[in-house]
C-alpha cells in the first residue's frame, strides 16, 4: 500500500508543478508521476542541505517540498532542452 500512496503523492506533486510551470497540456500522467517522485527527492535533498526537514510523510509540508522540487526539475529540463 505504501508504494501506491507514493505514486499518488508523486502524481499530485508533479501535476501541481506542471500547472505552475504551464506544462500541463504537454505532459501525461506518467510524466507527472515521475516528475513528482524525482521532485520529492530533489526537494528533500535541497531542504536537508538547508538544515530543514524535507519529506516527512504524507502531509501538506511534504507536498510543498515535492512541488518545489518538481518545479525545479521542470525548469532544469526546459533549460537543457533549449540549449
Protein Blocks (a to p, Z undefined) as FASTA:
>chain_A
ZZmmmmmmmmmmmmmmmmmnopmmmpcfklmmmmmmmmmmmmmmmmmmnopacdfbjcfk
lmmmmmmmmmmmmmmmmmmmmZZ
